[in-house]
Amino acid sequence: MITDELLFRFFNQETSVKENRMINDWLTNNPDQAYRVNQLKEIFESEGEVVSAKENEEDWIRLEARLAESTPIVRFRPSLSIRLARIAAILLIVAGTGLIWTFYSRTNVVSNKELIAKTIFLPDGTEVDLGPASKLVYDDKFMEGSREIKLTGDACFNVTSDPNHPFTVIAGSAKIKVTGTRFVVNAPQTSKEVEVSVKSGNVLFYNSEILDKNSFRMSLLAGEKGIFYPALNRMDKSRDPNFQTTP
């Protein structure tokens, strides 16, 4: 059974390989829970160290305000039991009102405003390490099997395998299509160049669904890197110098 306490240990990287597999299988079979898990993780990560009982009470008030504002402002880390009770109360409020899920029912936006990468899970169980100042956008068609997302910034994807529903990342003016593999995409707002590095499996890297003189597409294998230069109308392939093979 997937409990909040188990998810807390998962966020703290205290779960076993078996428990990790169980959680990933649960997310795959229950895609509607992905949003709840991400919200739970954001609340969990926003908390710092316990300072005093008075601050605990004050922060509970801030947590309630955060539910309305959707802004992570909590700065303390209470005991696990207190945190579970608080988050359970928040989730009950969310379930009772339905306001947050209704707001995200058409377009889902996940942003990382932290200074380090942030791990999230998509509805199909795909794990994404979203880089700082990066953003993912996907709509409810993703849950129906289209598995298409838009990325701004950089991210590492560990895609859940599903040959019948390819996974597509739209990054700038390029696209990356896979069925299940691990790869890194870098598509910063400050540059129109898109870079893809494959860690395992293979991906299709291209800039247009229509084949013509201005279209490019290439297959990238593990250890290879592709870069699309829109301004130069060019797409290059090379070995990834940072690629490490598994012993």
Helices and strands as residue ranges (DSSP letters): H 4-11, H 17-29, G 31-33, H 34-45, H 53-69, H 80-97, H 99-104, E 107-112, E 118-121, E 127-130, E 134-139, G 140-144, E 148-158, E 167-171, E 174-178, E 182-187, E 194-200, E 202-206, E 217-221, E 224-229, G 230-232, E 234-239
